[in-house]
Amino acid sequence: QVQLAESGGGLVQAGGSLRLSCAASGRPFSSYAVGWFRQAPGKEREFVAAIGSRGGITYSYDSVKGRFTISRDNAKNTVYLQMNSLKPEDTAIYYCAADRAYSPQTMGAIGLRGKYDAWGQGTQVTVSS
């Protein structure tokens, strides 16, 4: 199976930027759709963005305005989440998940109701005010 590992989190002031990475190993990555999810303190995990095996993209309602950008580099087996204009409400543990069957649109629609092939362990993002 594929294994995922997130990195790139940290502490940043409001208005700053972070670039998260989701690196895959174990098997070829190009056939997987990959989604980013986050879990804020005291809240349930929620969908953020997803990118399909052929580059299709779906964003959550909160990120659709363009603060976050998801991309992938299959040669590096990595999916990225560029986060700009960060707000304190973005503070959360960010997780990536991969699946060979779902489209990014389906990931956005079903969120945590989906059965994903793999999850990473998460990376902490903290945005100070």
N, CA, C and O atoms as CSV, one atom per row, in Angstrom:
chain,resi,resn,atom,element,x,y,z
A,1,GLN,N,N,0.821,-1.174,0.000
A,1,GLN,CA,C,0.000,0.000,0.000
A,1,GLN,C,C,0.872,1.248,0.000
A,1,GLN,O,O,2.078,1.181,0.241
A,2,VAL,N,N,0.244,2.387,-0.274
A,2,VAL,CA,C,0.951,3.647,-0.259
A,2,VAL,C,C,1.002,4.180,1.173
A,2,VAL,O,O,0.052,4.022,1.939
A,3,GLN,N,N,2.115,4.807,1.519
A,3,GLN,CA,C,2.258,5.483,2.805
A,3,GLN,C,C,2.417,6.978,2.561
A,3,GLN,O,O,3.024,7.390,1.572
A,4,LEU,N,N,1.873,7.788,3.462
A,4,LEU,CA,C,1.894,9.234,3.318
A,4,LEU,C,C,2.548,9.873,4.530
A,4,LEU,O,O,2.404,9.394,5.655
A,5,ALA,N,N,3.264,10.957,4.290
A,5,ALA,CA,C,3.901,11.704,5.366
A,5,ALA,C,C,3.792,13.192,5.073
A,5,ALA,O,O,4.253,13.662,4.032
A,6,GLU,N,N,3.180,13.931,5.991
A,6,GLU,CA,C,3.038,15.373,5.845
A,6,GLU,C,C,4.227,16.089,6.472
A,6,GLU,O,O,4.847,15.591,7.412
A,7,SER,N,N,4.531,17.263,5.934
A,7,SER,CA,C,5.558,18.116,6.499
A,7,SER,C,C,5.272,19.555,6.102
A,7,SER,O,O,4.423,19.812,5.250
A,8,GLY,N,N,5.977,20.485,6.717
A,8,GLY,CA,C,5.872,21.884,6.354
A,8,GLY,C,C,5.079,22.744,7.303
A,8,GLY,O,O,5.011,23.959,7.118
A,9,GLY,N,N,4.480,22.154,8.309
A,9,GLY,CA,C,3.744,22.940,9.276
A,9,GLY,C,C,4.669,23.735,10.175
A,9,GLY,O,O,5.888,23.565,10.148
A,10,GLY,N,N,4.071,24.602,10.967
A,10,GLY,CA,C,4.844,25.421,11.879
A,10,GLY,C,C,4.019,26.542,12.447
A,10,GLY,O,O,2.795,26.562,12.322
A,11,LEU,N,N,4.703,27.474,13.072
A,11,LEU,CA,C,4.085,28.642,13.680
A,11,LEU,C,C,4.278,29.843,12.774
A,11,LEU,O,O,5.397,30.133,12.350
A,12,VAL,N,N,3.198,30.540,12.478
A,12,VAL,CA,C,3.258,31.691,11.594
A,12,VAL,C,C,2.276,32.745,12.085
A,12,VAL,O,O,1.241,32.415,12.663
A,13,GLN,N,N,2.601,34.005,11.853
A,13,GLN,CA,C,1.689,35.084,12.204
A,13,GLN,C,C,0.555,35.190,11.195
A,13,GLN,O,O,0.695,34.791,10.039
A,14,ALA,N,N,-0.555,35.728,11.644
A,14,ALA,CA,C,-1.666,35.976,10.738
A,14,ALA,C,C,-1.200,36.790,9.540
A,14,ALA,O,O,-0.448,37.753,9.681
A,15,GLY,N,N,-1.655,36.390,8.369
A,15,GLY,CA,C,-1.231,37.027,7.135
A,15,GLY,C,C,-0.039,36.372,6.475
A,15,GLY,O,O,0.285,36.691,5.332
A,16,GLY,N,N,0.615,35.469,7.168
A,16,GLY,CA,C,1.767,34.787,6.629
A,16,GLY,C,C,1.394,33.599,5.767
A,16,GLY,O,O,0.220,33.350,5.493
A,17,SER,N,N,2.420,32.867,5.342
A,17,SER,CA,C,2.234,31.753,4.423
A,17,SER,C,C,2.993,30.527,4.894
A,17,SER,O,O,4.019,30.630,5.567
A,18,LEU,N,N,2.473,29.372,4.532
A,18,LEU,CA,C,3.139,28.101,4.732
A,18,LEU,C,C,2.880,27.223,3.525
A,18,LEU,O,O,1.847,27.347,2.867
A,19,ARG,N,N,3.815,26.339,3.238
A,19,ARG,CA,C,3.656,25.361,2.175
A,19,ARG,C,C,3.768,23.975,2.780
A,19,ARG,O,O,4.832,23.584,3.261
A,20,LEU,N,N,2.679,23.237,2.757
A,20,LEU,CA,C,2.659,21.887,3.270
A,20,LEU,C,C,2.961,20.894,2.159
A,20,LEU,O,O,2.621,21.120,0.998
A,21,SER,N,N,3.601,19.799,2.527
A,21,SER,CA,C,3.907,18.734,1.589
A,21,SER,C,C,3.324,17.426,2.083
A,21,SER,O,O,3.313,17.152,3.283
A,22,CYS,N,N,2.845,16.629,1.158
A,22,CYS,CA,C,2.379,15.277,1.429
A,22,CYS,C,C,3.178,14.357,0.529
A,22,CYS,O,O,2.936,14.293,-0.676
A,23,ALA,N,N,4.122,13.651,1.110
A,23,ALA,CA,C,5.008,12.780,0.358
A,23,ALA,C,C,4.537,11.339,0.450
A,23,ALA,O,O,4.231,10.843,1.534
A,24,ALA,N,N,4.481,10.680,-0.684
A,24,ALA,CA,C,4.014,9.304,-0.751
A,24,ALA,C,C,5.172,8.353,-1.006
A,24,ALA,O,O,6.154,8.702,-1.661
A,25,SER,N,N,5.037,7.156,-0.479
A,25,SER,CA,C,6.008,6.102,-0.718
A,25,SER,C,C,5.293,4.762,-0.729
A,25,SER,O,O,4.136,4.662,-0.320
A,26,GLY,N,N,5.977,3.744,-1.194
A,26,GLY,CA,C,5.429,2.399,-1.149
A,26,GLY,C,C,4.907,1.879,-2.475
A,26,GLY,O,O,4.998,0.682,-2.748
A,27,ARG,N,N,4.369,2.743,-3.290
A,27,ARG,CA,C,3.883,2.378,-4.608
A,27,ARG,C,C,3.714,3.633,-5.448
A,27,ARG,O,O,3.711,4.738,-4.905
A,28,PRO,N,N,3.573,3.488,-6.761
A,28,PRO,CA,C,3.417,4.663,-7.612
A,28,PRO,C,C,2.254,5.543,-7.168
A,28,PRO,O,O,1.187,5.048,-6.805
A,29,PHE,N,N,2.473,6.830,-7.202
A,29,PHE,CA,C,1.585,7.820,-6.636
A,29,PHE,C,C,0.653,8.444,-7.660
A,29,PHE,O,O,-0.384,8.997,-7.294
A,30,SER,N,N,1.004,8.365,-8.929
A,30,SER,CA,C,0.304,9.145,-9.937
A,30,SER,C,C,-1.155,8.751,-10.111
A,30,SER,O,O,-1.947,9.567,-10.583
A,31,SER,N,N,-1.532,7.549,-9.753
A,31,SER,CA,C,-2.904,7.090,-9.936
A,31,SER,C,C,-3.830,7.448,-8.778
A,31,SER,O,O,-5.022,7.143,-8.828
A,32,TYR,N,N,-3.306,8.085,-7.747
A,32,TYR,CA,C,-4.090,8.420,-6.559
A,32,TYR,C,C,-4.597,9.853,-6.605
A,32,TYR,O,O,-3.875,10.768,-7.001
A,33,ALA,N,N,-5.833,10.034,-6.199
A,33,ALA,CA,C,-6.298,11.356,-5.813
A,33,ALA,C,C,-5.867,11.607,-4.373
A,33,ALA,O,O,-5.868,10.688,-3.554
A,34,VAL,N,N,-5.501,12.840,-4.066
A,34,VAL,CA,C,-5.006,13.184,-2.740
A,34,VAL,C,C,-5.776,14.379,-2.210
A,34,VAL,O,O,-5.956,15.378,-2.907
A,35,GLY,N,N,-6.224,14.265,-0.983
A,35,GLY,CA,C,-6.941,15.348,-0.339
A,35,GLY,C,C,-6.233,15.819,0.911
A,35,GLY,O,O,-5.535,15.056,1.580
A,36,TRP,N,N,-6.427,17.094,1.213
A,36,TRP,CA,C,-5.972,17.677,2.470
A,36,TRP,C,C,-7.174,17.884,3.379
A,36,TRP,O,O,-8.224,18.358,2.946
A,37,PHE,N,N,-7.004,17.526,4.629
A,37,PHE,CA,C,-8.007,17.705,5.662
A,37,PHE,C,C,-7.351,18.403,6.842
A,37,PHE,O,O,-6.127,18.390,6.970
A,38,ARG,N,N,-8.147,19.005,7.697
A,38,ARG,CA,C,-7.583,19.634,8.885
A,38,ARG,C,C,-8.513,19.426,10.068
A,38,ARG,O,O,-9.725,19.269,9.916
A,39,GLN,N,N,-7.913,19.430,11.245
A,39,GLN,CA,C,-8.664,19.281,12.475
A,39,GLN,C,C,-8.196,20.353,13.450
A,39,GLN,O,O,-7.074,20.306,13.953
A,40,ALA,N,N,-9.065,21.312,13.706
A,40,ALA,CA,C,-8.770,22.395,14.623
A,40,ALA,C,C,-9.082,21.972,16.045
A,40,ALA,O,O,-9.852,21.037,16.258
A,41,PRO,N,N,-8.490,22.654,17.026
A,41,PRO,CA,C,-8.778,22.310,18.424
A,41,PRO,C,C,-10.267,22.361,18.726
A,41,PRO,O,O,-10.939,23.353,18.441
A,42,GLY,N,N,-10.767,21.294,19.299
A,42,GLY,CA,C,-12.165,21.234,19.674
A,42,GLY,C,C,-13.136,21.016,18.536
A,42,GLY,O,O,-14.348,21.061,18.746
A,43,LYS,N,N,-12.635,20.781,17.336
A,43,LYS,CA,C,-13.502,20.593,16.185
A,43,LYS,C,C,-13.210,19.262,15.500
A,43,LYS,O,O,-12.168,18.646,15.722
A,44,GLU,N,N,-14.152,18.836,14.666
A,44,GLU,CA,C,-13.970,17.617,13.898
A,44,GLU,C,C,-13.102,17.889,12.675
A,44,GLU,O,O,-12.990,19.022,12.207
A,45,ARG,N,N,-12.499,16.833,12.178
A,45,ARG,CA,C,-11.687,16.950,10.982
A,45,ARG,C,C,-12.560,17.333,9.791
A,45,ARG,O,O,-13.674,16.831,9.643
A,46,GLU,N,N,-12.047,18.233,8.937
A,46,GLU,CA,C,-12.815,18.713,7.809
A,46,GLU,C,C,-11.977,18.732,6.539
A,46,GLU,O,O,-10.749,18.805,6.582
A,47,PHE,N,N,-12.661,18.665,5.424
A,47,PHE,CA,C,-12.027,18.692,4.116
A,47,PHE,C,C,-11.516,20.089,3.792
A,47,PHE,O,O,-12.165,21.086,4.105
A,48,VAL,N,N,-10.345,20.151,3.160
A,48,VAL,CA,C,-9.752,21.414,2.748
A,48,VAL,C,C,-9.649,21.518,1.226
A,48,VAL,O,O,-10.161,22.468,0.634
A,49,ALA,N,N,-8.998,20.557,0.599
A,49,ALA,CA,C,-8.783,20.588,-0.839
A,49,ALA,C,C,-8.378,19.206,-1.307
A,49,ALA,O,O,-7.900,18.390,-0.519
A,50,ALA,N,N,-8.569,18.943,-2.591
A,50,ALA,CA,C,-8.161,17.666,-3.166
A,50,ALA,C,C,-7.720,17.866,-4.603
A,50,ALA,O,O,-8.173,18.784,-5.286
A,51,ILE,N,N,-6.832,16.994,-5.049
A,51,ILE,CA,C,-6.354,17.012,-6.420
A,51,ILE,C,C,-6.369,15.595,-6.949
A,51,ILE,O,O,-5.958,14.660,-6.262
A,52,GLY,N,N,-6.844,15.439,-8.173
A,52,GLY,CA,C,-7.001,14.122,-8.760
A,52,GLY,C,C,-5.758,13.631,-9.462
A,52,GLY,O,O,-4.764,14.346,-9.586
A,53,SER,N,N,-5.836,12.398,-9.919
A,53,SER,CA,C,-4.702,11.788,-10.606
A,53,SER,C,C,-4.363,12.497,-11.904
A,53,SER,O,O,-3.222,12.442,-12.362
A,54,ARG,N,N,-5.338,13.160,-12.499
A,54,ARG,CA,C,-5.122,13.881,-13.748
A,54,ARG,C,C,-5.134,15.393,-13.549
A,54,ARG,O,O,-5.219,16.143,-14.522
A,55,GLY,N,N,-5.050,15.844,-12.311
A,55,GLY,CA,C,-4.892,17.259,-12.030
A,55,GLY,C,C,-6.149,18.025,-11.690
A,55,GLY,O,O,-6.072,19.220,-11.404
A,56,GLY,N,N,-7.308,17.383,-11.709
A,56,GLY,CA,C,-8.520,18.057,-11.305
A,56,GLY,C,C,-8.465,18.459,-9.847
A,56,GLY,O,O,-7.877,17.752,-9.029
A,57,ILE,N,N,-9.071,19.586,-9.513
A,57,ILE,CA,C,-8.944,20.171,-8.182
A,57,ILE,C,C,-10.306,20.561,-7.638
A,57,ILE,O,O,-11.161,21.059,-8.370
A,58,THR,N,N,-10.496,20.332,-6.354
A,58,THR,CA,C,-11.663,20.800,-5.625
A,58,THR,C,C,-11.198,21.426,-4.321
A,58,THR,O,O,-10.359,20.857,-3.623
A,59,TYR,N,N,-11.736,22.597,-3.985
A,59,TYR,CA,C,-11.441,23.288,-2.742
A,59,TYR,C,C,-12.674,23.319,-1.855
A,59,TYR,O,O,-13.808,23.247,-2.330
A,60,SER,N,N,-12.430,23.426,-0.567
A,60,SER,CA,C,-13.518,23.632,0.367
A,60,SER,C,C,-14.098,25.021,0.196
A,60,SER,O,O,-13.517,25.867,-0.486
A,61,TYR,N,N,-15.244,25.255,0.815
A,61,TYR,CA,C,-15.870,26.569,0.741
A,61,TYR,C,C,-14.945,27.664,1.277
A,61,TYR,O,O,-14.894,28.761,0.721
A,62,ASP,N,N,-14.219,27.370,2.349
A,62,ASP,CA,C,-13.374,28.379,2.979
A,62,ASP,C,C,-12.182,28.776,2.117
A,62,ASP,O,O,-11.720,29.914,2.207
A,63,SER,N,N,-11.679,27.888,1.300
A,63,SER,CA,C,-10.478,28.143,0.522
A,63,SER,C,C,-10.758,28.466,-0.942
A,63,SER,O,O,-9.828,28.773,-1.688
A,64,VAL,N,N,-12.000,28.405,-1.364
A,64,VAL,CA,C,-12.332,28.568,-2.774
A,64,VAL,C,C,-11.974,29.965,-3.286
A,64,VAL,O,O,-11.798,30.147,-4.491
A,65,LYS,N,N,-11.863,30.948,-2.398
A,65,LYS,CA,C,-11.540,32.314,-2.817
A,65,LYS,C,C,-10.094,32.471,-3.277
A,65,LYS,O,O,-9.752,33.475,-3.902
A,66,GLY,N,N,-9.250,31.500,-2.978
A,66,GLY,CA,C,-7.901,31.525,-3.504
A,66,GLY,C,C,-6.779,31.639,-2.510
A,66,GLY,O,O,-5.627,31.779,-2.920
A,67,ARG,N,N,-7.054,31.587,-1.214
A,67,ARG,CA,C,-5.968,31.647,-0.236
A,67,ARG,C,C,-5.095,30.404,-0.280
A,67,ARG,O,O,-3.882,30.484,-0.086
A,68,PHE,N,N,-5.710,29.254,-0.536
A,68,PHE,CA,C,-4.988,27.990,-0.573
A,68,PHE,C,C,-4.912,27.484,-2.002
A,68,PHE,O,O,-5.852,27.646,-2.781
A,69,THR,N,N,-3.791,26.874,-2.340
A,69,THR,CA,C,-3.594,26.284,-3.652
A,69,THR,C,C,-3.014,24.889,-3.498
A,69,THR,O,O,-1.982,24.710,-2.851
A,70,ILE,N,N,-3.667,23.908,-4.086
A,70,ILE,CA,C,-3.174,22.541,-4.061
A,70,ILE,C,C,-2.531,22.222,-5.403
A,70,ILE,O,O,-3.014,22.648,-6.452
A,71,SER,N,N,-1.442,21.471,-5.361
A,71,SER,CA,C,-0.750,21.073,-6.574
A,71,SER,C,C,-0.056,19.739,-6.328
A,71,SER,O,O,0.040,19.279,-5.190
A,72,ARG,N,N,0.421,19.129,-7.393
A,72,ARG,CA,C,1.135,17.868,-7.229
A,72,ARG,C,C,2.297,17.782,-8.193
A,72,ARG,O,O,2.273,18.363,-9.278
A,73,ASP,N,N,3.310,17.050,-7.780
A,73,ASP,CA,C,4.465,16.754,-8.599
A,73,ASP,C,C,4.651,15.245,-8.543
A,73,ASP,O,O,5.252,14.720,-7.605
A,74,ASN,N,N,4.133,14.554,-9.545
A,74,ASN,CA,C,4.174,13.096,-9.523
A,74,ASN,C,C,5.599,12.553,-9.596
A,74,ASN,O,O,5.874,11.471,-9.078
A,75,ALA,N,N,6.500,13.288,-10.230
A,75,ALA,CA,C,7.887,12.850,-10.293
A,75,ALA,C,C,8.512,12.797,-8.909
A,75,ALA,O,O,9.423,12.005,-8.669
A,76,LYS,N,N,8.030,13.631,-7.999
A,76,LYS,CA,C,8.523,13.652,-6.630
A,76,LYS,C,C,7.589,12.935,-5.660
A,76,LYS,O,O,7.841,12.920,-4.455
A,77,ASN,N,N,6.514,12.341,-6.176
A,77,ASN,CA,C,5.525,11.662,-5.339
A,77,ASN,C,C,5.039,12.565,-4.207
A,77,ASN,O,O,4.923,12.132,-3.060
A,78,THR,N,N,4.761,13.809,-4.539
A,78,THR,CA,C,4.418,14.789,-3.522
A,78,THR,C,C,3.243,15.650,-3.966
A,78,THR,O,O,3.156,16.054,-5.125
A,79,VAL,N,N,2.347,15.921,-3.032
A,79,VAL,CA,C,1.267,16.880,-3.199
A,79,VAL,C,C,1.507,18.027,-2.232
A,79,VAL,O,O,1.901,17.813,-1.085
A,80,TYR,N,N,1.267,19.243,-2.700
A,80,TYR,CA,C,1.535,20.434,-1.915
A,80,TYR,C,C,0.242,21.176,-1.601
A,80,TYR,O,O,-0.737,21.096,-2.343
A,81,LEU,N,N,0.259,21.889,-0.503
A,81,LEU,CA,C,-0.802,22.830,-0.175
A,81,LEU,C,C,-0.143,24.150,0.197
A,81,LEU,O,O,0.411,24.299,1.286
A,82,GLN,N,N,-0.212,25.102,-0.721
A,82,GLN,CA,C,0.299,26.441,-0.471
A,82,GLN,C,C,-0.786,27.243,0.226
A,82,GLN,O,O,-1.884,27.400,-0.307
A,83,MET,N,N,-0.488,27.747,1.406
A,83,MET,CA,C,-1.455,28.467,2.214
A,83,MET,C,C,-0.964,29.897,2.400
A,83,MET,O,O,0.082,30.128,3.007
A,84,ASN,N,N,-1.714,30.844,1.880
A,84,ASN,CA,C,-1.386,32.255,1.982
A,84,ASN,C,C,-2.446,32.980,2.800
A,84,ASN,O,O,-3.548,32.470,3.006
A,85,SER,N,N,-2.100,34.164,3.257
A,85,SER,CA,C,-3.023,34.996,4.041
A,85,SER,C,C,-3.643,34.199,5.179
A,85,SER,O,O,-4.858,34.213,5.375
A,86,LEU,N,N,-2.805,33.517,5.914
A,86,LEU,CA,C,-3.287,32.633,6.966
A,86,LEU,C,C,-3.973,33.412,8.080
A,86,LEU,O,O,-3.587,34.530,8.421
A,87,LYS,N,N,-4.991,32.789,8.627
A,87,LYS,CA,C,-5.783,33.353,9.705
A,87,LYS,C,C,-5.700,32.453,10.922
A,87,LYS,O,O,-5.431,31.260,10.786
A,88,PRO,N,N,-5.928,33.004,12.123
A,88,PRO,CA,C,-5.926,32.148,13.314
A,88,PRO,C,C,-6.885,30.968,13.203
A,88,PRO,O,O,-6.613,29.905,13.760
A,89,GLU,N,N,-7.987,31.130,12.504
A,89,GLU,CA,C,-8.936,30.042,12.336
A,89,GLU,C,C,-8.388,28.900,11.488
A,89,GLU,O,O,-8.985,27.823,11.448
A,90,ASP,N,N,-7.264,29.117,10.810
A,90,ASP,CA,C,-6.616,28.054,10.054
A,90,ASP,C,C,-5.783,27.144,10.943
A,90,ASP,O,O,-5.300,26.111,10.478
A,91,THR,N,N,-5.604,27.496,12.200
A,91,THR,CA,C,-4.833,26.671,13.118
A,91,THR,C,C,-5.461,25.291,13.233
A,91,THR,O,O,-6.641,25.162,13.558
A,92,ALA,N,N,-4.671,24.269,12.966
A,92,ALA,CA,C,-5.178,22.903,12.956
A,92,ALA,C,C,-4.029,21.948,12.692
A,92,ALA,O,O,-2.934,22.361,12.309
A,93,ILE,N,N,-4.287,20.684,12.899
A,93,ILE,CA,C,-3.423,19.652,12.369
A,93,ILE,C,C,-3.911,19.336,10.962
A,93,ILE,O,O,-5.091,19.055,10.754
A,94,TYR,N,N,-3.008,19.385,10.009
A,94,TYR,CA,C,-3.346,19.149,8.615
A,94,TYR,C,C,-2.912,17.754,8.211
A,94,TYR,O,O,-1.762,17.366,8.414
A,95,TYR,N,N,-3.837,17.004,7.638
A,95,TYR,CA,C,-3.612,15.636,7.224
A,95,TYR,C,C,-3.812,15.514,5.718
A,95,TYR,O,O,-4.610,16.246,5.133
A,96,CYS,N,N,-3.097,14.602,5.099
A,96,CYS,CA,C,-3.410,14.246,3.725
A,96,CYS,C,C,-3.907,12.810,3.672
A,96,CYS,O,O,-3.551,11.976,4.504
A,97,ALA,N,N,-4.735,12.545,2.677
A,97,ALA,CA,C,-5.294,11.224,2.450
A,97,ALA,C,C,-5.305,10.942,0.959
A,97,ALA,O,O,-5.479,11.852,0.148
A,98,ALA,N,N,-5.119,9.686,0.604
A,98,ALA,CA,C,-5.036,9.291,-0.798
A,98,ALA,C,C,-6.000,8.161,-1.097
A,98,ALA,O,O,-6.275,7.314,-0.248
A,99,ASP,N,N,-6.509,8.163,-2.320
A,99,ASP,CA,C,-7.409,7.109,-2.756
A,99,ASP,C,C,-7.342,6.969,-4.264
A,99,ASP,O,O,-7.221,7.960,-4.984
A,100,ARG,N,N,-7.421,5.733,-4.740
A,100,ARG,CA,C,-7.363,5.485,-6.170
A,100,ARG,C,C,-8.722,5.543,-6.855
A,100,ARG,O,O,-8.791,5.614,-8.082
A,101,ALA,N,N,-9.792,5.514,-6.089
A,101,ALA,CA,C,-11.129,5.446,-6.673
A,101,ALA,C,C,-11.843,6.792,-6.730
A,101,ALA,O,O,-12.597,7.045,-7.670
A,102,TYR,N,N,-11.623,7.659,-5.745
A,102,TYR,CA,C,-12.372,8.902,-5.663
A,102,TYR,C,C,-11.793,9.979,-6.570
A,102,TYR,O,O,-10.579,10.075,-6.747
A,103,SER,N,N,-12.672,10.779,-7.135
A,103,SER,CA,C,-12.269,12.016,-7.779
A,103,SER,C,C,-12.123,13.088,-6.712
A,103,SER,O,O,-12.644,12.924,-5.609
A,104,PRO,N,N,-11.422,14.192,-7.011
A,104,PRO,CA,C,-11.363,15.268,-6.015
A,104,PRO,C,C,-12.727,15.846,-5.707
A,104,PRO,O,O,-12.968,16.279,-4.580
A,105,GLN,N,N,-13.628,15.865,-6.680
A,105,GLN,CA,C,-14.976,16.353,-6.427
A,105,GLN,C,C,-15.699,15.453,-5.433
A,105,GLN,O,O,-16.412,15.933,-4.551
A,106,THR,N,N,-15.510,14.152,-5.582
A,106,THR,CA,C,-16.115,13.220,-4.639
A,106,THR,C,C,-15.527,13.397,-3.244
A,106,THR,O,O,-16.258,13.351,-2.255
A,107,MET,N,N,-14.216,13.598,-3.155
A,107,MET,CA,C,-13.610,13.849,-1.854
A,107,MET,C,C,-14.227,15.068,-1.188
A,107,MET,O,O,-14.511,15.049,0.009
A,108,GLY,N,N,-14.431,16.118,-1.954
A,108,GLY,CA,C,-15.041,17.312,-1.393
A,108,GLY,C,C,-16.463,17.087,-0.937
A,108,GLY,O,O,-16.904,17.675,0.051
A,109,ALA,N,N,-17.187,16.238,-1.650
A,109,ALA,CA,C,-18.579,15.992,-1.323
A,109,ALA,C,C,-18.743,15.086,-0.116
A,109,ALA,O,O,-19.615,15.322,0.720
A,110,ILE,N,N,-17.922,14.061,-0.013
A,110,ILE,CA,C,-18.120,13.072,1.044
A,110,ILE,C,C,-17.234,13.312,2.256
A,110,ILE,O,O,-17.562,12.848,3.348
A,111,GLY,N,N,-16.127,14.020,2.100
A,111,GLY,CA,C,-15.255,14.330,3.220
A,111,GLY,C,C,-14.838,13.095,3.993
A,111,GLY,O,O,-14.370,12.115,3.413
A,112,LEU,N,N,-15.011,13.147,5.298
A,112,LEU,CA,C,-14.616,12.038,6.148
A,112,LEU,C,C,-15.543,10.846,6.061
A,112,LEU,O,O,-15.265,9.802,6.651
A,113,ARG,N,N,-16.644,10.983,5.333
A,113,ARG,CA,C,-17.501,9.823,5.095
A,113,ARG,C,C,-16.836,8.829,4.156
A,113,ARG,O,O,-17.239,7.666,4.113
A,114,GLY,N,N,-15.843,9.250,3.413
A,114,GLY,CA,C,-15.165,8.390,2.468
A,114,GLY,C,C,-14.259,7.383,3.134
A,114,GLY,O,O,-13.840,7.553,4.279
A,115,LYS,N,N,-13.965,6.324,2.392
A,115,LYS,CA,C,-13.031,5.292,2.834
A,115,LYS,C,C,-11.757,5.452,2.017
A,115,LYS,O,O,-11.702,5.061,0.851
A,116,TYR,N,N,-10.743,6.024,2.634
A,116,TYR,CA,C,-9.523,6.359,1.922
A,116,TYR,C,C,-8.478,5.262,2.075
A,116,TYR,O,O,-8.413,4.588,3.103
A,117,ASP,N,N,-7.665,5.094,1.041
A,117,ASP,CA,C,-6.658,4.044,1.052
A,117,ASP,C,C,-5.557,4.293,2.072
A,117,ASP,O,O,-5.004,3.342,2.625
A,118,ALA,N,N,-5.231,5.553,2.329
A,118,ALA,CA,C,-4.130,5.870,3.230
A,118,ALA,C,C,-4.302,7.255,3.821
A,118,ALA,O,O,-4.879,8.144,3.196
A,119,TRP,N,N,-3.795,7.429,5.032
A,119,TRP,CA,C,-3.739,8.708,5.735
A,119,TRP,C,C,-2.326,8.944,6.237
A,119,TRP,O,O,-1.621,8.005,6.607
A,120,GLY,N,N,-1.920,10.198,6.246
A,120,GLY,CA,C,-0.699,10.565,6.923
A,120,GLY,C,C,-0.942,10.819,8.398
A,120,GLY,O,O,-2.075,10.738,8.872
A,121,GLN,N,N,0.127,11.126,9.122
A,121,GLN,CA,C,0.042,11.347,10.561
A,121,GLN,C,C,-0.250,12.793,10.933
A,121,GLN,O,O,-0.548,13.077,12.093
A,122,GLY,N,N,-0.173,13.704,9.984
A,122,GLY,CA,C,-0.520,15.089,10.214
A,122,GLY,C,C,0.674,15.981,10.486
A,122,GLY,O,O,1.724,15.520,10.933
A,123,THR,N,N,0.497,17.264,10.210
A,123,THR,CA,C,1.490,18.283,10.522
A,123,THR,C,C,0.770,19.479,11.132
A,123,THR,O,O,-0.277,19.899,10.640
A,124,GLN,N,N,1.333,20.021,12.200
A,124,GLN,CA,C,0.678,21.080,12.951
A,124,GLN,C,C,0.902,22.432,12.296
A,124,GLN,O,O,2.033,22.798,11.978
A,125,VAL,N,N,-0.173,23.167,12.098
A,125,VAL,CA,C,-0.125,24.547,11.642
A,125,VAL,C,C,-0.731,25.410,12.736
A,125,VAL,O,O,-1.869,25.193,13.151
A,126,THR,N,N,0.034,26.388,13.198
A,126,THR,CA,C,-0.435,27.303,14.223
A,126,THR,C,C,-0.284,28.728,13.708
A,126,THR,O,O,0.812,29.150,13.340
A,127,VAL,N,N,-1.384,29.461,13.684
A,127,VAL,CA,C,-1.400,30.838,13.195
A,127,VAL,C,C,-1.718,31.736,14.374
A,127,VAL,O,O,-2.791,31.631,14.967
A,128,SER,N,N,-0.802,32.606,14.710
A,128,SER,CA,C,-0.980,33.513,15.829
A,128,SER,C,C,-1.614,34.810,15.354
A,128,SER,O,O,-1.475,35.202,14.195
A,129,SER,N,N,-2.309,35.464,16.269
A,129,SER,CA,C,-2.963,36.724,15.950
A,129,SER,C,C,-2.058,37.908,16.187
A,129,SER,O,O,-2.462,39.049,15.965
